[in-house]
Amino acid sequence: MPEGLLDRLTEVSDPRDPRGVRYRLASLLAIGVCAMTAAGHNSLSAIPEWARRSSPETLRRLGLPSTR
């Protein structure tokens, strides 16, 4: 992940109700960016698959807790 990506993505306003938020919007957007660019996926359904296949270190760097 290029340095500064998460910093830039935190500038995007989050329209979600805070009561239902589990993950930061910036982290979710970063997963989408990584899946669609670095991994070369071209469908939205490939994003969660990319996240499931990611290493715990990759998820940590994107600001997500590792579930493994």
Summary of the structure (lengths in Angstrom):
residues: 68
radius of gyration: 11.9
end to end distance: 20.7
largest distance: 33.4
contacts: 146
relative contact order: 0.17
helix: 53%
strand: 0%
